[in-house]
Amino acid sequence: AQSVTQLDSQVPVFEEAPVELRCNYSSSVSVYLFWYVQYPNQGLQLLLKYLSGSTLVKGINGFEAEFNKSQTSFHLRKPSVHISDTAEYFCAVRYHAGYSSASKIIFGSGTRLSIRP
Amino acid sequence: DGGITQSPKYLFRKEGQNVTLSCEQNLNHDAMYWYRQDPGQGLRLIYYSQIVNDFQKGDIAEGYSVSREKKESFPLTVTSAQKNPTAFYLCASSISGLTTDTQYFGPGTRLTVL
């Protein structure tokens, strides 16, 4: 079955330190990959996405992610975090299925990023 | 401003009652989605609609119903058949149902069954 794994449910980091949030997906077939951020009691906001082309994707708020096909990973990174980055982060994958019911997004269980001053 | 609105933000329901969650979008998107979010489980798809007057079951459709009579609206009814309805419900939309389309999310409705 297709799945997305976020190994870390919580990641505490000091302010201005670098951070990496890990994401692995189950299948090696062609995929589209997404990272979303959710602030408390709000909906999800797209941080970045990988559709094709360069494996290093830059997103909003200084985040970037690298697609690694051989390791089936799409880890999210930021070189220096800020208090305002405190939120829950979701990795998601969509498999190449064109325009069909199989094209739904599969979400990981989320990683809660907490920034300490 | 274009976007997705969900109402109410908080909703309380007694056991055995049906309740309807509203989702409206003015983005002119064809596709709309309903997700349920539980702590530590990420998002699970309840129903989706790729076009007006058509919708499909997602992974956890039992105990829920939807309608899509207008392009901008996709209400979700949580029926008394849903055994554990307390959760955070998120509505989303995308330009179409293509896999490359970004889904845009509303602010969510938190439903609590008393």
Interface residues (C-beta under 8 A of the other chain):
Chain A: V4 S9 Y32 F34 Y36 N41 Q42 G43 L44 Q45 L46 K49 L51 F90 R94 Y95 H96 A97 G98 Y99 S100 S101 S103 K104 I105 F107 G108 S109 G110
Chain B: I4 Q6 G40 Q41 G42 L43 R44 L45 Y48 Q50 Q56 G58 L90 A92 S96 G97 L98 T99 T100 T102 Q103 Y104 F105 G106 P107 G108 R110
